[in-house]
Amino acid sequence: MFTLQGKTALVTGASRGIGRATAAALARAGAHVLVHYGRSAQEAESLVSEIQAKAGRAEAISADLGTPNGAALLAKQVRAIVGDRLDVLVLNAGISKAARLADYAVADFDNLFATNVRSPFFLVQQLLPILANQPRGMKCSE
Ligand SMILES: NC(=O)c1ccc[n+]([C@@H]2O[C@H](COP(=O)([O-])OP(=O)(O)OC[C@H]3O[C@@H](n4cnc5c(N)ncnc54)[C@H](OP(=O)(O)O)[C@@H]3O)[C@@H](O)[C@H]2O)c1
């Protein structure tokens, strides 16, 4: 049977939607899940409670991934919990803006880029050294 018993997983944007469902599924498979959130603390804590009620392991951690140091702050918290080994990284947190092209402002573009592109890039940079089973040929220093 497929199991993630003894494995650690970080799911960004796990307070709601797809990230929440993913985190719950990883916990059901036995993983120790880090439930990341930005603003929805109550939702994240409720997922942690749901997982723990089923004898799973989970913690909620917060970081605003729209800020320049958000990814580094998140990575620091992750390392404090899991130590030197992270098995699963799900880069799910993201935003969109329902607007016509003509209605986009520079600030909208910068916010989308910071959250959806910059933060996953630097989160991988920060966590690659502790990610288990690194892809063949990929070195932390690259
Ligand atoms: N649903 C779709 O049809 C669809 C289609 C294409 C792509 N996607 C992408 O798939 C991912 C999940 O979609 P979803 O519909 O499940 O999204 P969602 O319900 O809007 O949830 C987004 C998650 O990302 C987190 N997040 C957003 N901005 C953040 C920030 N600055 N810092 C930290 N966390 C932040 C939110 O956390 P808080 O609420 O705690 O702030 C929330 O947990 C997103 O990246 C989305 O762009 C979704």
The ligand as an ORCA input file, in Angstrom:
! r2SCAN-3c Opt
* xyz 0 1
  N      -8.562     27.217     -9.066
  C      -8.243     27.292    -10.365
  O      -9.087     27.107    -11.259
  C      -6.829     27.554    -10.784
  C      -6.496     27.617    -12.145
  C      -5.163     27.843    -12.505
  C      -4.189     27.998    -11.536
  N      -4.540     27.958    -10.236
  C      -3.481     28.126     -9.237
  O      -3.512     27.037     -8.326
  C      -3.187     27.500     -7.022
  C      -4.309     27.186     -6.036
  O      -5.526     27.714     -6.544
  P      -6.794     27.842     -5.598
  O      -7.956     28.139     -6.476
  O      -6.872     26.683     -4.671
  O      -6.397     29.184     -4.805
  P      -7.093     29.886     -3.535
  O      -8.282     29.126     -3.079
  O      -7.258     31.323     -3.888
  O      -5.958     29.756     -2.407
  C      -4.749     30.384     -2.598
  C      -3.808     30.002     -1.477
  O      -2.573     30.728     -1.687
  C      -2.277     31.458     -0.513
  N      -1.654     32.738     -0.838
  C      -2.043     33.656     -1.765
  N      -1.267     34.734     -1.715
  C      -0.367     34.511     -0.723
  C       0.699     35.261     -0.174
  N       1.029     36.496     -0.622
  N       1.406     34.724      0.841
  C       1.112     33.506      1.316
  N       0.111     32.749      0.846
  C      -0.614     33.246     -0.164
  C      -3.587     31.675      0.198
  O      -3.311     31.825      1.580
  P      -4.127     32.793      2.579
  O      -5.576     32.693      2.200
  O      -3.815     32.204      3.911
  O      -3.559     34.168      2.413
  C      -4.341     30.389     -0.116
  O      -4.016     29.381      0.821
  C      -2.934     29.002     -7.132
  O      -1.542     29.221     -7.317
  C      -3.688     29.377     -8.390
  O      -3.158     30.537     -9.013
  C      -5.820     27.739     -9.834
*
